[in-house]
Amino acid sequence: MLEKDGDKIPIRIYNREFVIEGGNWDPLYISALAKYVDEQMNRIANTSNIVDTSRVAVLAALNIADELFRLRESKDTSGQEISKRSEELIKLLDQALKR
């Protein structure tokens, strides 16, 4: 399933076969993405009463988008904290050098 046929990469998500075409994708990367989406969809299906594939897919997409937004927010917050701390350290260094 990881063999790249020209620009085609076959994947399997939620017991369905798909072919990713075009682009210069790494087959291992695409396979890892597909595996993650498959795991998310199966987790939702196994922990809920939802049987409609489209609904499972939408919920999985929302969960993945939520993860992405939280990581971005965390990254922004961490970056702001680092900048603030750096400014504080620069002020301390300036004060120490002025003595």
C-alpha angles and dihedrals in degrees: 000000000000097000114114113223102199103297094341124103118183117216137172123220125173092347093308128113120229133175119216109210134187130019128070097278126167106237092217091052093048090047090052091050091049091048091052093050090046091052092049093050093047092048091053093046092048095048099043140045092244114125101165108104093212092055092047089050093049092049091048090050091050092049092049091047089050090053090050094049092048091050091049091049091048091049092050091048092048091049091051091049091050091049092049093048091047091053090050091051092048090053090050091049092048090051092048092049092050092059 
